[in-house]
Amino acid sequence: MIKTISFANTEIRFSDNGTGTAVVLLHGYLESLQIWNGFADILERRFRVICPDLPGHGKSGIIGEVHTMEKLAESVLAVLNHCGIDKCFIAGHSMGGYSGLAFMELNPERLLGICLFHSHPFPDTRQTMQNRCREIVLVRQGRKELISKINIPKAFAPQNAELLKSELEKAKEIAISTPDEGIIACLNGMMARPSREDLLAETEIPVMLIAGKHDNYIPFDDIARKIRLPEGACFVTLENSGHIGFVEEPEKSAEEISGFVISNS
């Protein structure tokens, strides 16, 4: 069921399906709640699954020139309050993981656990910031289709780009439909985000990290070497995935998240 709520003088769209423990799926940059189609259906067999369009993406509104990860987290809290959900699990993909960590910092009492899905707690590197600035220029030039053409195929492992061609094209369509102002606001927000390395390493909230062995955006060897996870955290490797494992290996990903939710409920 698709719903909308008022937030920061605009609207937030979200889906709300299933029953049981609440699992909130937070999409990444150039995505929307539609990116979870199919994957969310698997989780809905066991859980209540909430999928918001984060501000500036999908059908949710734009709230300023900079969408900080904290502001995205506030929109998630507003959805939870509207739905009467006291505690939940968050699984955040890429940018969704950044906003999930901001949520954990601001509202730890509302979390039963967090899954970083092809995501991490580190701030942008200088190179990443330069890439984001180039994308802002392209958007302002009316060339966001070029961003979609480059970024979306790169999200898939090389062996999956052809095998999952229809899913890749759907992801491109979602990316192209993202409002220009929303893209720029979220790029600005990601560049502004602080390190949350210590927050993640020291939290007592259950943590899972899912990494793709062929991730072109977050190299597997880098994340495995650099990440500091709290005691008892789960590190899951998707052997046949790039940066979008819930599309590339949906059953495996859903099984891991389901086990994480059940064991920590």
N, C-alpha and C positions, 0 to 999 in steps of 0.2 A: 504494500500500500504506500503510495506517494503522498507526502504531507508537506506543508510549509509552515514556518513560524516567522514572526517578526524578530529582527535582530539588527541593532545598530542602524536604524532608519532604513532598512532594506528587508529582504526575505532570505531565509535559508530553506532550501529544499532537502528532503531526506526520505529514504524508504525505511519502512518498519515492518518486518515480517518474522514469522515464527514465534515460538514461545520458549520460556525457560530463562536461563542465565543470559544476560545481555552481552553481546559481542558487537563492538563498534568497529567498522571497517573504514579507515581513513585513506582516501585515494591520494595519489601523487600528483605532481606537476603535470599539466596538460591532460589531466584525466577528469573523470566525474564519477558519480555513483554508478553509472552504467558500466564502468570498467569491471565492476565486480559481478556482472551478470554471469550466471552459470556457477561461479565459485560460491557466491552468497547462497545460492539454492542448496548447495551441499550442506553448508553450515546450518541453514534454516531447518533441517530435519531434526536438529538437536537443540538449537539455541534461538533466542530472539536476536535477530541481526538488524542493526541500525547502520545505514550507509548514508552519510550526509554528502551533499555537494558543498565542499569547503568554499568560503567566500571568494568570489572572482572566478569560480569554475562552475561548469554545468549550468544549472538554472538559478543558482544562488547569486545574490547581488554583490556589488562592489562597495567597499566601505572606506576607501581612501586610496592614496597613492602608494602606501606601503602596507601590505598585509603581513604584519609580524606573525611569527609562529604563536606568540601569546594570544593575539587577536583571533587566530584560527581556533586555538584551544578554547577561547571564550565562546565561540559559536558552537562548539561541540558540547560544552557545558549547558548552554541554553537549550540544545536539543534534548539532552538527558533530563533536564529539569522539566521540560514540557512533557516528556514521556513518562515522568514519574519514576525514573530509574535512579536508584540511590548509588549503586555500585555496578561497575562493568569491567569487562576486558576490552582493551584497545589493541587492534592490529593496524599499524600504520605503514603504508607503502611509500618508501622514499620520502617525499615532502610530508606525507601523512605521518611518517615516523618522527620527523622533526616536530610537528605540531603535537604529536602524542607525548613526546618528552616534555614539551612545554606544559601540556595538561598535567603530567605527572608532577612537575615542579609546583604548579599552582594549586592543584587539587588532589594530592596524594590519597586523601581519605575516600575518594570516589573510585579508586582503582583496585580491582582484584588482581590485575596483572597486565603486562604490556608486552606486545610482540613487535619488534622492529623487523619489518619485512623488506629486505633489500634497503636498509636504512642504517643510520649510525648517529652517534652523539657529537661528532666533530663539527667545528665551524667550516665555512668555505675556505678552501685554499686560494691563494692569489690567482692561480690559473683558472679555477672554477669561477671566481668573481669576474675575471676577464671574459670568460665564455658567456656568463649571464649578461654582462653589459653588451656584448655583441648581439645577443638575442633581443635585448630591449631595442637596440638600434634597428634590427630587422623588423620588429613589430611596428615601430613607428614609421618605417618605410612602407608598410603594407605588405610585408613579405613573410608573414608568419607561416605560410604554407611550406616555405623552405625549412623552417624549424621542424615542422612535423615530418617532412620528407627525410630529414637526417636523423632526428632524435628517436622516432618510433622504431624503425628497423634496428637501430643500435640497442634498443631495450631487449631484443630477443637474442638468444644464443644463436650463433651462425647456422647451426644445423636445424633450428626451428623456424627460421624466417620463411622458408618455402613450405615446410610442413604445416605451419599455422598461418598461411597467407590470409585467409578470411578474417582471422582474429587480428592480424596485424593491420589489415585495412580498416577494421572497425575502430581500432585504437587511433589510427590516423584521423578518422572522421571525428572522433571525440576531441582530439587535439585541435583540429582546425576550427571546431565550433566554439572553442574557448574564447571569451571576449578579450579583445586586445588589452583593455585597461586591467582586466583581471590577471592576464599573463604578466604584465609589467609590475603590478602591485605585489604579486607573489614572488617574482624574481627579486624585487627589492627586499621583501621580507626574508627570503632565504639568505641573501647576502648579509643582512643585519643580525642574523641569529648568533647567539653566543655559544661557546662550548658547553656541552652538558655531559662531558666525560666523567667528572667526579660524581655528578648526580646519579648517573647510571651505575657506576661502579660501587657506590655506597648505599644504594636503595635497598630496602627490605621488601619491596614489592616484587613479586615473581616476575622474572624476565625471560623472554625467549627471543633469540635472534635467528632469522632465516636468511641464509646467504646463498646466492647462485654461483656455482662453480665457474660459469662463463659470463659473469656480470661485466659488461663493458663500462659501466659507470662507477661501480664500487668494486674494484678488483678483489677477487676472493683472497688472494695471498696477503694483500694489504690489510684487509679487515680482520683476518684471522690473526695477524701478527700484532696489530695495534689495539684492538678492542679490549677494554677491561670490563668484564662482566662481574656482577655480584656472585657471591657463593650460592650454588644451587641453580644458577641460570642454565638454560638450554641453548646450545648452539647447534642449529640444524643446517646441514648442507644439502642443497638440491643439485644433484650431480648433472642433470640435463637441462638446467635453466640458466638464463641470463639474468636480467633485471626485472623480470615480470613473471615470476614463478607461479603465481596463482592462475596464470593463463597457460604457461608452459607445462607445469606439473600440478594441475588443480587437485587431483585426488590425494596425492602425497602431501601437498601443502595443507589441505583441509584436515587430513588425518593428524598431522602434527599439531595444528592449532586446536583441534578438538581434544586431543589428549592433554594439551597444556591447560585448556579451560577446565576440563573435567577434574584433573588432578589438583587444581588450585581453587576449586569452588567450595 
